[in-house]
Amino acid sequence: MAEHSEGLSPLATGLRGRCPRCGEGHLFSGFLTVAESCDACRLDFSFADSGDGPAVLIMFPVGTIVIAGWLITDALFGWPAVAQLAIWLPMTLILSLLMLRPFKGVMINLQYKTGARPGGELGERDDD
Ligand SMILES: [Zn+2]
Protein backbone atom coordinates (compact mmCIF):
# COMPACT_ATOMS: atom_id res chain seq x y z
CA MET A 1 0.00 0.00 0.00
CA ALA A 2 2.65 2.58 0.93
CA GLU A 3 5.68 1.09 -0.78
CA HIS A 4 5.64 3.61 -3.62
CA SER A 5 4.83 6.64 -1.44
CA GLU A 6 7.99 8.60 -2.34
CA GLY A 7 7.05 8.55 -6.01
CA LEU A 8 3.52 9.85 -5.54
CA SER A 9 2.83 13.16 -7.21
CA PRO A 10 1.11 15.65 -4.87
CA LEU A 11 -0.72 16.93 -7.93
CA ALA A 12 -2.09 13.50 -8.91
CA THR A 13 -3.09 12.47 -5.37
CA GLY A 14 -4.33 15.95 -4.45
CA LEU A 15 -6.60 16.33 -7.48
CA ARG A 16 -8.20 12.99 -6.63
CA GLY A 17 -8.52 13.89 -2.93
CA ARG A 18 -6.29 11.03 -1.81
CA CYS A 19 -3.85 10.56 1.05
CA PRO A 20 -0.42 12.13 0.37
CA ARG A 21 1.49 9.15 1.84
CA CYS A 22 -0.23 6.10 0.28
CA GLY A 23 -2.36 7.63 -2.48
CA GLU A 24 -5.16 5.21 -1.59
CA GLY A 25 -7.07 6.55 1.42
CA HIS A 26 -9.52 9.42 1.27
CA LEU A 27 -8.28 12.85 2.32
CA PHE A 28 -11.77 14.30 2.82
CA SER A 29 -14.61 13.10 5.01
CA GLY A 30 -17.00 15.74 3.68
CA PHE A 31 -17.05 18.10 0.70
CA LEU A 32 -14.21 20.19 2.15
CA THR A 33 -13.81 18.61 5.60
CA VAL A 34 -10.44 16.93 6.01
CA ALA A 35 -10.67 13.45 7.54
CA GLU A 36 -8.96 12.79 10.89
CA SER A 37 -6.69 10.15 9.39
CA CYS A 38 -6.16 8.10 6.24
CA ASP A 39 -8.56 5.16 5.99
CA ALA A 40 -5.86 3.08 4.27
CA CYS A 41 -2.49 3.83 5.98
CA ARG A 42 -3.73 5.64 9.15
CA LEU A 43 -1.66 8.78 8.44
CA ASP A 44 -2.77 11.47 10.91
CA PHE A 45 -4.12 14.45 8.92
CA SER A 46 -3.91 16.87 11.87
CA PHE A 47 -0.98 18.58 10.11
CA ALA A 48 -3.30 19.59 7.26
CA ASP A 49 -4.05 23.30 7.19
CA SER A 50 -4.40 24.82 3.76
CA GLY A 51 -5.82 28.06 5.22
CA ASP A 52 -7.00 30.52 2.59
CA GLY A 53 -4.60 29.13 -0.01
CA PRO A 54 -7.10 27.32 -2.25
CA ALA A 55 -9.58 30.24 -2.22
CA VAL A 56 -6.87 32.74 -3.17
CA LEU A 57 -5.55 30.54 -5.98
CA ILE A 58 -9.07 29.95 -7.32
CA MET A 59 -9.95 33.65 -7.49
CA PHE A 60 -7.44 34.22 -10.30
CA PRO A 61 -8.62 31.60 -12.84
CA VAL A 62 -12.32 32.00 -11.96
CA GLY A 63 -12.11 35.79 -12.14
CA THR A 64 -10.32 35.57 -15.46
CA ILE A 65 -12.82 33.11 -16.95
CA VAL A 66 -15.88 35.03 -15.73
CA ILE A 67 -14.70 38.49 -16.74
CA ALA A 68 -13.37 37.27 -20.09
CA GLY A 69 -16.63 35.39 -20.70
CA TRP A 70 -18.68 38.47 -19.86
CA LEU A 71 -16.59 40.72 -22.13
CA ILE A 72 -16.59 38.27 -25.04
CA THR A 73 -20.34 37.57 -24.91
CA ASP A 74 -21.00 41.28 -24.52
CA ALA A 75 -18.89 42.09 -27.57
CA LEU A 76 -20.38 39.27 -29.66
CA PHE A 77 -24.04 39.35 -28.64
CA GLY A 78 -24.57 42.57 -26.71
CA TRP A 79 -26.64 40.87 -24.01
CA PRO A 80 -28.13 43.20 -21.38
CA ALA A 81 -26.40 43.41 -18.01
CA VAL A 82 -29.21 41.49 -16.28
CA ALA A 83 -28.73 38.55 -18.64
CA GLN A 84 -24.98 38.68 -18.14
CA LEU A 85 -25.44 38.64 -14.36
CA ALA A 86 -27.88 35.74 -14.62
CA ILE A 87 -25.18 33.73 -16.39
CA TRP A 88 -21.92 34.81 -14.80
CA LEU A 89 -22.90 35.05 -11.12
CA PRO A 90 -23.97 31.37 -10.95
CA MET A 91 -20.97 30.49 -13.14
CA THR A 92 -18.69 32.12 -10.54
CA LEU A 93 -20.23 30.00 -7.79
CA ILE A 94 -20.19 26.78 -9.82
CA LEU A 95 -16.58 27.18 -10.99
CA SER A 96 -15.40 28.06 -7.47
CA LEU A 97 -17.12 25.06 -5.91
CA LEU A 98 -15.82 22.72 -8.60
CA MET A 99 -12.24 23.91 -8.10
CA LEU A 100 -12.11 24.21 -4.29
CA ARG A 101 -11.83 20.54 -3.41
CA PRO A 102 -9.09 19.59 -5.92
CA PHE A 103 -7.12 22.75 -5.07
CA LYS A 104 -7.39 22.04 -1.34
CA GLY A 105 -6.33 18.44 -1.96
CA VAL A 106 -3.26 19.53 -3.91
CA MET A 107 -2.29 22.11 -1.27
CA ILE A 108 -2.54 19.59 1.58
CA ASN A 109 -0.60 17.03 -0.45
CA LEU A 110 2.09 19.65 -1.15
CA GLN A 111 2.08 20.59 2.54
CA TYR A 112 2.79 16.95 3.43
CA LYS A 113 5.42 16.53 0.71
CA THR A 114 7.34 19.69 1.64
CA GLY A 115 6.86 19.45 5.41
CA ALA A 116 5.30 22.93 5.57
CA ARG A 117 3.61 23.69 8.89
CA PRO A 118 1.57 26.63 10.24
CA GLY A 119 3.73 29.37 11.73
CA GLY A 120 4.05 29.78 15.51
CA GLU A 121 4.42 32.86 17.70
CA LEU A 122 7.00 35.40 16.59
CA GLY A 123 10.38 34.45 17.97
CA GLU A 124 9.31 30.87 18.60
CA ARG A 125 11.27 28.25 16.69
CA ASP A 126 10.49 24.62 16.18
CA ASP A 127 13.90 23.06 15.58
CA ASP A 128 13.40 19.37 16.06
ZN1 LIG B 1 -2.81 6.92 3.43
Backbone and ligand atoms as CSV (ligand in chain L), in Angstrom:
chain,resi,resn,atom,element,x,y,z
A,1,MET,N,N,0.812,-1.202,0.000
A,1,MET,CA,C,0.000,0.000,0.000
A,1,MET,C,C,0.843,1.248,0.000
A,2,ALA,N,N,1.883,1.354,0.847
A,2,ALA,CA,C,2.648,2.582,0.928
A,2,ALA,C,C,4.054,2.431,0.376
A,3,GLU,N,N,4.319,1.340,-0.341
A,3,GLU,CA,C,5.683,1.086,-0.777
A,3,GLU,C,C,6.157,2.060,-1.850
A,4,HIS,N,N,5.231,2.687,-2.571
A,4,HIS,CA,C,5.643,3.608,-3.616
A,4,HIS,C,C,5.345,5.055,-3.226
A,5,SER,N,N,5.283,5.325,-1.908
A,5,SER,CA,C,4.828,6.636,-1.437
A,5,SER,C,C,5.762,7.767,-1.873
A,6,GLU,N,N,7.064,7.520,-1.991
A,6,GLU,CA,C,7.986,8.604,-2.340
A,6,GLU,C,C,7.757,9.080,-3.771
A,7,GLY,N,N,7.236,8.186,-4.632
A,7,GLY,CA,C,7.050,8.549,-6.012
A,7,GLY,C,C,5.713,9.179,-6.319
A,8,LEU,N,N,4.855,9.311,-5.293
A,8,LEU,CA,C,3.520,9.852,-5.539
A,8,LEU,C,C,3.597,11.344,-5.838
A,9,SER,N,N,2.881,11.739,-6.865
A,9,SER,CA,C,2.829,13.155,-7.209
A,9,SER,C,C,1.762,13.846,-6.362
A,10,PRO,N,N,2.118,14.939,-5.642
A,10,PRO,CA,C,1.110,15.652,-4.866
A,10,PRO,C,C,-0.014,16.180,-5.750
A,11,LEU,N,N,0.298,16.448,-7.007
A,11,LEU,CA,C,-0.724,16.932,-7.934
A,11,LEU,C,C,-1.722,15.813,-8.245
A,12,ALA,N,N,-1.213,14.625,-8.547
A,12,ALA,CA,C,-2.091,13.505,-8.906
A,12,ALA,C,C,-2.951,13.075,-7.711
A,13,THR,N,N,-2.317,12.912,-6.534
A,13,THR,CA,C,-3.087,12.475,-5.367
A,13,THR,C,C,-3.998,13.588,-4.870
A,14,GLY,N,N,-3.531,14.826,-4.937
A,14,GLY,CA,C,-4.335,15.949,-4.447
A,14,GLY,C,C,-5.578,16.179,-5.285
A,15,LEU,N,N,-5.448,16.111,-6.597
A,15,LEU,CA,C,-6.599,16.327,-7.480
A,15,LEU,C,C,-7.660,15.266,-7.246
A,16,ARG,N,N,-7.234,14.058,-6.874
A,16,ARG,CA,C,-8.197,12.986,-6.626
A,16,ARG,C,C,-8.667,12.952,-5.173
A,17,GLY,N,N,-8.119,13.853,-4.332
A,17,GLY,CA,C,-8.521,13.893,-2.927
A,17,GLY,C,C,-8.042,12.677,-2.163
A,18,ARG,N,N,-6.830,12.233,-2.447
A,18,ARG,CA,C,-6.292,11.034,-1.810
A,18,ARG,C,C,-5.190,11.393,-0.812
A,19,CYS,N,N,-4.874,10.415,0.019
A,19,CYS,CA,C,-3.851,10.556,1.051
A,19,CYS,C,C,-2.489,10.843,0.410
A,20,PRO,N,N,-1.720,11.805,0.957
A,20,PRO,CA,C,-0.421,12.129,0.373
A,20,PRO,C,C,0.624,11.034,0.574
A,21,ARG,N,N,0.459,10.175,1.578
A,21,ARG,CA,C,1.485,9.149,1.839
A,21,ARG,C,C,1.248,7.889,1.000
A,22,CYS,N,N,0.008,7.382,0.979
A,22,CYS,CA,C,-0.230,6.103,0.283
A,22,CYS,C,C,-0.965,6.292,-1.055
A,23,GLY,N,N,-1.644,7.411,-1.231
A,23,GLY,CA,C,-2.363,7.635,-2.476
A,23,GLY,C,C,-3.633,6.816,-2.596
A,24,GLU,N,N,-3.993,6.088,-1.548
A,24,GLU,CA,C,-5.160,5.206,-1.591
A,24,GLU,C,C,-6.318,5.767,-0.758
A,25,GLY,N,N,-6.030,6.120,0.491
A,25,GLY,CA,C,-7.073,6.551,1.422
A,25,GLY,C,C,-7.650,7.899,1.043
A,26,HIS,N,N,-8.831,8.171,1.576
A,26,HIS,CA,C,-9.520,9.419,1.268
A,26,HIS,C,C,-9.044,10.549,2.178
A,27,LEU,N,N,-8.744,11.690,1.560
A,27,LEU,CA,C,-8.282,12.851,2.320
A,27,LEU,C,C,-9.452,13.584,2.965
A,28,PHE,N,N,-10.619,13.541,2.329
A,28,PHE,CA,C,-11.770,14.304,2.816
A,28,PHE,C,C,-12.837,13.374,3.380
A,29,SER,N,N,-13.469,13.839,4.463
A,29,SER,CA,C,-14.610,13.096,5.009
A,29,SER,C,C,-15.916,13.771,4.624
A,30,GLY,N,N,-15.843,15.023,4.187
A,30,GLY,CA,C,-17.003,15.743,3.676
A,30,GLY,C,C,-16.607,16.426,2.383
A,31,PHE,N,N,-17.401,17.413,1.948
A,31,PHE,CA,C,-17.048,18.100,0.705
A,31,PHE,C,C,-15.695,18.790,0.827
A,32,LEU,N,N,-15.491,19.533,1.915
A,32,LEU,CA,C,-14.212,20.195,2.147
A,32,LEU,C,C,-13.623,19.850,3.509
A,33,THR,N,N,-14.277,18.980,4.268
A,33,THR,CA,C,-13.806,18.605,5.599
A,33,THR,C,C,-12.709,17.557,5.475
A,34,VAL,N,N,-11.546,17.869,6.055
A,34,VAL,CA,C,-10.435,16.926,6.014
A,34,VAL,C,C,-10.685,15.826,7.044
A,35,ALA,N,N,-10.489,14.587,6.630
A,35,ALA,CA,C,-10.669,13.448,7.536
A,35,ALA,C,C,-9.645,13.513,8.666
A,36,GLU,N,N,-9.911,12.804,9.768
A,36,GLU,CA,C,-8.960,12.793,10.887
A,36,GLU,C,C,-7.695,12.029,10.532
A,37,SER,N,N,-7.855,10.926,9.794
A,37,SER,CA,C,-6.688,10.149,9.387
A,37,SER,C,C,-7.030,9.376,8.113
A,38,CYS,N,N,-5.977,8.865,7.481
A,38,CYS,CA,C,-6.156,8.097,6.242
A,38,CYS,C,C,-6.859,6.781,6.544
A,39,ASP,N,N,-7.861,6.430,5.751
A,39,ASP,CA,C,-8.563,5.164,5.989
A,39,ASP,C,C,-7.807,3.969,5.415
A,40,ALA,N,N,-6.661,4.192,4.778
A,40,ALA,CA,C,-5.862,3.078,4.272
A,40,ALA,C,C,-4.575,2.893,5.088
A,41,CYS,N,N,-3.792,3.983,5.300
A,41,CYS,CA,C,-2.492,3.832,5.980
A,41,CYS,C,C,-2.484,4.480,7.358
A,42,ARG,N,N,-3.571,5.031,7.821
A,42,ARG,CA,C,-3.730,5.638,9.151
A,42,ARG,C,C,-2.876,6.895,9.345
A,43,LEU,N,N,-2.401,7.533,8.282
A,43,LEU,CA,C,-1.657,8.782,8.441
A,43,LEU,C,C,-2.546,9.819,9.112
A,44,ASP,N,N,-2.036,10.448,10.177
A,44,ASP,CA,C,-2.773,11.469,10.909
A,44,ASP,C,C,-2.794,12.761,10.079
A,45,PHE,N,N,-3.988,13.243,9.754
A,45,PHE,CA,C,-4.116,14.445,8.922
A,45,PHE,C,C,-4.175,15.729,9.751
A,46,SER,N,N,-3.809,15.663,11.040
A,46,SER,CA,C,-3.913,16.866,11.874
A,46,SER,C,C,-2.936,17.953,11.421
A,47,PHE,N,N,-1.924,17.580,10.639
A,47,PHE,CA,C,-0.985,18.584,10.114
A,47,PHE,C,C,-1.632,19.452,9.037
A,48,ALA,N,N,-2.719,18.956,8.445
A,48,ALA,CA,C,-3.297,19.587,7.257
A,48,ALA,C,C,-3.960,20.919,7.596
A,49,ASP,N,N,-3.452,21.971,7.022
A,49,ASP,CA,C,-4.053,23.297,7.188
A,49,ASP,C,C,-3.735,24.108,5.942
A,50,SER,N,N,-4.655,24.089,4.997
A,50,SER,CA,C,-4.400,24.822,3.758
A,50,SER,C,C,-4.797,26.286,3.885
A,51,GLY,N,N,-5.461,26.661,4.983
A,51,GLY,CA,C,-5.818,28.060,5.218
A,51,GLY,C,C,-6.634,28.635,4.080
A,52,ASP,N,N,-6.296,29.850,3.676
A,52,ASP,CA,C,-6.996,30.524,2.590
A,52,ASP,C,C,-6.350,30.235,1.234
A,53,GLY,N,N,-5.346,29.375,1.220
A,53,GLY,CA,C,-4.598,29.127,-0.011
A,53,GLY,C,C,-5.452,28.746,-1.198
A,54,PRO,N,N,-6.296,27.719,-1.081
A,54,PRO,CA,C,-7.102,27.321,-2.248
A,54,PRO,C,C,-8.008,28.449,-2.739
A,55,ALA,N,N,-8.658,29.166,-1.821
A,55,ALA,CA,C,-9.576,30.239,-2.217
A,55,ALA,C,C,-8.838,31.324,-2.987
A,56,VAL,N,N,-7.650,31.684,-2.503
A,56,VAL,CA,C,-6.872,32.737,-3.167
A,56,VAL,C,C,-6.469,32.285,-4.567
A,57,LEU,N,N,-6.004,31.038,-4.679
A,57,LEU,CA,C,-5.554,30.545,-5.983
A,57,LEU,C,C,-6.701,30.364,-6.964
A,58,ILE,N,N,-7.916,30.150,-6.457
A,58,ILE,CA,C,-9.070,29.954,-7.324
A,58,ILE,C,C,-9.606,31.282,-7.848
A,59,MET,N,N,-9.428,32.343,-7.060
A,59,MET,CA,C,-9.947,33.653,-7.488
A,59,MET,C,C,-9.354,34.091,-8.824
A,60,PHE,N,N,-8.085,33.756,-9.070
A,60,PHE,CA,C,-7.441,34.217,-10.297
A,60,PHE,C,C,-8.010,33.544,-11.547
A,61,PRO,N,N,-8.036,32.209,-11.621
A,61,PRO,CA,C,-8.617,31.604,-12.838
A,61,PRO,C,C,-10.117,31.861,-12.971
A,62,VAL,N,N,-10.867,31.793,-11.863
A,62,VAL,CA,C,-12.316,31.996,-11.960
A,62,VAL,C,C,-12.609,33.437,-12.378
A,63,GLY,N,N,-11.915,34.382,-11.775
A,63,GLY,CA,C,-12.110,35.792,-12.141
A,63,GLY,C,C,-11.784,36.030,-13.602
A,64,THR,N,N,-10.716,35.411,-14.065
A,64,THR,CA,C,-10.318,35.571,-15.465
A,64,THR,C,C,-11.369,34.978,-16.404
A,65,ILE,N,N,-11.833,33.777,-16.096
A,65,ILE,CA,C,-12.824,33.109,-16.952
A,65,ILE,C,C,-14.125,33.909,-16.993
A,66,VAL,N,N,-14.592,34.339,-15.817
A,66,VAL,CA,C,-15.881,35.029,-15.735
A,66,VAL,C,C,-15.828,36.398,-16.421
A,67,ILE,N,N,-14.793,37.160,-16.138
A,67,ILE,CA,C,-14.699,38.495,-16.741
A,67,ILE,C,C,-14.477,38.382,-18.251
A,68,ALA,N,N,-13.606,37.454,-18.652
A,68,ALA,CA,C,-13.374,37.265,-20.094
A,68,ALA,C,C,-14.661,36.801,-20.774
A,69,GLY,N,N,-15.371,35.878,-20.134
A,69,GLY,CA,C,-16.629,35.388,-20.704
A,69,GLY,C,C,-17.649,36.495,-20.851
A,70,TRP,N,N,-17.749,37.334,-19.818
A,70,TRP,CA,C,-18.682,38.473,-19.859
A,70,TRP,C,C,-18.303,39.415,-21.007
A,71,LEU,N,N,-17.022,39.775,-21.096
A,71,LEU,CA,C,-16.591,40.724,-22.131
A,71,LEU,C,C,-16.789,40.151,-23.536
A,72,ILE,N,N,-16.474,38.885,-23.714
A,72,ILE,CA,C,-16.592,38.271,-25.040
A,72,ILE,C,C,-18.060,38.179,-25.460
A,73,THR,N,N,-18.925,37.685,-24.538
A,73,THR,CA,C,-20.339,37.568,-24.908
A,73,THR,C,C,-20.976,38.946,-25.095
A,74,ASP,N,N,-20.478,39.927,-24.340
A,74,ASP,CA,C,-20.997,41.284,-24.516
A,74,ASP,C,C,-20.607,41.840,-25.884
A,75,ALA,N,N,-19.363,41.594,-26.283
A,75,ALA,CA,C,-18.890,42.088,-27.574
A,75,ALA,C,C,-19.590,41.363,-28.728
A,76,LEU,N,N,-19.800,40.058,-28.572
A,76,LEU,CA,C,-20.375,39.266,-29.661
A,76,LEU,C,C,-21.892,39.422,-29.772
A,77,PHE,N,N,-22.577,39.405,-28.606
A,77,PHE,CA,C,-24.038,39.351,-28.642
A,77,PHE,C,C,-24.721,40.574,-28.058
A,78,GLY,N,N,-23.996,41.366,-27.297
A,78,GLY,CA,C,-24.573,42.572,-26.715
A,78,GLY,C,C,-25.710,42.306,-25.736
A,79,TRP,N,N,-25.598,41.198,-24.975
A,79,TRP,CA,C,-26.636,40.868,-24.008
A,79,TRP,C,C,-26.764,41.975,-22.958
A,80,PRO,N,N,-27.966,42.207,-22.450
A,80,PRO,CA,C,-28.129,43.202,-21.383
A,80,PRO,C,C,-27.449,42.737,-20.090
A,81,ALA,N,N,-27.145,43.710,-19.234
A,81,ALA,CA,C,-26.399,43.413,-18.006
A,81,ALA,C,C,-27.120,42.390,-17.131
A,82,VAL,N,N,-28.457,42.451,-17.113
A,82,VAL,CA,C,-29.210,41.493,-16.280
A,82,VAL,C,C,-28.992,40.064,-16.767
A,83,ALA,N,N,-28.972,39.881,-18.086
A,83,ALA,CA,C,-28.734,38.551,-18.640
A,83,ALA,C,C,-27.311,38.091,-18.339
A,84,GLN,N,N,-26.373,39.024,-18.452
A,84,GLN,CA,C,-24.975,38.679,-18.139
A,84,GLN,C,C,-24.846,38.242,-16.687
A,85,LEU,N,N,-25.497,38.999,-15.781
A,85,LEU,CA,C,-25.438,38.644,-14.357
A,85,LEU,C,C,-26.075,37.282,-14.110
A,86,ALA,N,N,-27.180,37.016,-14.814
A,86,ALA,CA,C,-27.878,35.741,-14.618
A,86,ALA,C,C,-27.009,34.562,-15.043
A,87,ILE,N,N,-26.080,34.794,-15.952
A,87,ILE,CA,C,-25.181,33.727,-16.391
A,87,ILE,C,C,-23.917,33.670,-15.529
A,88,TRP,N,N,-23.278,34.820,-15.363
A,88,TRP,CA,C,-21.920,34.806,-14.797
A,88,TRP,C,C,-21.875,34.769,-13.278
A,89,LEU,N,N,-22.900,35.208,-12.588
A,89,LEU,CA,C,-22.895,35.050,-11.123
A,89,LEU,C,C,-22.990,33.575,-10.731
A,90,PRO,N,N,-23.969,32.806,-11.272
A,90,PRO,CA,C,-23.973,31.375,-10.950
A,90,PRO,C,C,-22.716,30.669,-11.445
A,91,MET,N,N,-22.193,31.107,-12.605
A,91,MET,CA,C,-20.974,30.490,-13.137
A,91,MET,C,C,-19.809,30.688,-12.168
A,92,THR,N,N,-19.741,31.856,-11.531
A,92,THR,CA,C,-18.695,32.119,-10.540
A,92,THR,C,C,-18.801,31.125,-9.390
A,93,LEU,N,N,-20.006,30.930,-8.903
A,93,LEU,CA,C,-20.227,30.002,-7.786
A,93,LEU,C,C,-19.905,28.561,-8.201
A,94,ILE,N,N,-20.384,28.165,-9.361
A,94,ILE,CA,C,-20.187,26.781,-9.818
A,94,ILE,C,C,-18.703,26.486,-10.033
A,95,LEU,N,N,-18.011,27.392,-10.738
A,95,LEU,CA,C,-16.583,27.177,-10.993
A,95,LEU,C,C,-15.797,27.133,-9.692
A,96,SER,N,N,-16.123,28.024,-8.747
A,96,SER,CA,C,-15.402,28.058,-7.473
A,96,SER,C,C,-15.610,26.763,-6.706
A,97,LEU,N,N,-16.841,26.293,-6.648
A,97,LEU,CA,C,-17.120,25.060,-5.908
A,97,LEU,C,C,-16.469,23.850,-6.571
A,98,LEU,N,N,-16.449,23.839,-7.904
A,98,LEU,CA,C,-15.825,22.718,-8.602
A,98,LEU,C,C,-14.316,22.677,-8.365
A,99,MET,N,N,-13.693,23.855,-8.207
A,99,MET,CA,C,-12.239,23.907,-8.102
A,99,MET,C,C,-11.742,23.823,-6.665
A,100,LEU,N,N,-12.580,24.132,-5.681
A,100,LEU,CA,C,-12.113,24.210,-4.292
A,100,LEU,C,C,-11.529,22.894,-3.795
A,101,ARG,N,N,-12.268,21.814,-3.960
A,101,ARG,CA,C,-11.826,20.535,-3.405
A,101,ARG,C,C,-10.513,20.047,-4.030
A,102,PRO,N,N,-10.388,20.018,-5.363
A,102,PRO,CA,C,-9.094,19.594,-5.915
A,102,PRO,C,C,-7.940,20.509,-5.512
A,103,PHE,N,N,-8.187,21.825,-5.460
A,103,PHE,CA,C,-7.116,22.748,-5.069
A,103,PHE,C,C,-6.704,22.504,-3.620
A,104,LYS,N,N,-7.698,22.302,-2.731
A,104,LYS,CA,C,-7.388,22.044,-1.336
A,104,LYS,C,C,-6.622,20.731,-1.199
A,105,GLY,N,N,-7.031,19.719,-1.980
A,105,GLY,CA,C,-6.335,18.439,-1.964
A,105,GLY,C,C,-4.880,18.580,-2.378
A,106,VAL,N,N,-4.633,19.342,-3.438
A,106,VAL,CA,C,-3.259,19.525,-3.906
A,106,VAL,C,C,-2.450,20.290,-2.863
A,107,MET,N,N,-3.039,21.324,-2.258
A,107,MET,CA,C,-2.288,22.111,-1.268
A,107,MET,C,C,-1.925,21.272,-0.054
A,108,ILE,N,N,-2.843,20.440,0.421
A,108,ILE,CA,C,-2.536,19.589,1.584
A,108,ILE,C,C,-1.497,18.542,1.205
A,109,ASN,N,N,-1.601,17.988,0.004
A,109,ASN,CA,C,-0.595,17.025,-0.453
A,109,ASN,C,C,0.772,17.694,-0.575
A,110,LEU,N,N,0.814,18.927,-1.072
A,110,LEU,CA,C,2.085,19.652,-1.151
A,110,LEU,C,C,2.609,19.964,0.245
A,111,GLN,N,N,1.685,20.293,1.158
A,111,GLN,CA,C,2.083,20.586,2.536
A,111,GLN,C,C,2.757,19.358,3.158
A,112,TYR,N,N,2.197,18.177,2.908
A,112,TYR,CA,C,2.792,16.947,3.431
A,112,TYR,C,C,4.146,16.696,2.780
A,113,LYS,N,N,4.200,16.836,1.464
A,113,LYS,CA,C,5.421,16.528,0.713
A,113,LYS,C,C,6.573,17.457,1.108
A,114,THR,N,N,6.274,18.733,1.340
A,114,THR,CA,C,7.336,19.692,1.639
A,114,THR,C,C,7.567,19.863,3.128
A,115,GLY,N,N,6.704,19.306,3.965
A,115,GLY,CA,C,6.861,19.452,5.413
A,115,GLY,C,C,6.457,20.820,5.921
A,116,ALA,N,N,5.712,21.584,5.144
A,116,ALA,CA,C,5.295,22.928,5.566
A,116,ALA,C,C,4.323,22.818,6.741
A,117,ARG,N,N,4.477,23.689,7.722
A,117,ARG,CA,C,3.606,23.693,8.893
A,117,ARG,C,C,3.144,25.121,9.166
A,118,PRO,N,N,2.020,25.277,9.875
A,118,PRO,CA,C,1.573,26.627,10.243
A,118,PRO,C,C,2.636,27.311,11.105
A,119,GLY,N,N,2.753,28.619,10.965
A,119,GLY,CA,C,3.732,29.372,11.734
A,119,GLY,C,C,3.330,29.460,13.197
A,120,GLY,N,N,4.321,29.616,14.081
A,120,GLY,CA,C,4.045,29.776,15.512
A,120,GLY,C,C,4.121,31.233,15.903
A,121,GLU,N,N,4.267,31.493,17.202
A,121,GLU,CA,C,4.418,32.860,17.699
A,121,GLU,C,C,5.725,33.433,17.154
A,122,LEU,N,N,5.773,34.751,17.035
A,122,LEU,CA,C,7.000,35.400,16.592
A,122,LEU,C,C,8.098,35.101,17.598
A,123,GLY,N,N,9.269,34.750,17.089
A,123,GLY,CA,C,10.383,34.454,17.967
A,123,GLY,C,C,10.440,33.019,18.442
A,124,GLU,N,N,9.345,32.274,18.192
A,124,GLU,CA,C,9.310,30.867,18.596
A,124,GLU,C,C,9.811,30.010,17.455
A,125,ARG,N,N,10.733,29.116,17.745
A,125,ARG,CA,C,11.270,28.251,16.688
A,125,ARG,C,C,11.004,26.816,17.018
A,126,ASP,N,N,10.781,26.047,15.996
A,126,ASP,CA,C,10.491,24.620,16.184
A,126,ASP,C,C,11.585,23.820,15.515
A,127,ASP,N,N,12.774,23.799,16.148
A,127,ASP,CA,C,13.898,23.059,15.579
A,127,ASP,C,C,13.950,21.670,16.188
A,128,ASP,N,N,13.370,20.713,15.481
A,128,ASP,CA,C,13.396,19.369,16.058
A,128,ASP,C,C,14.465,18.494,15.477
L,1,ZN,ZN,ZN,-2.809,6.924,3.428
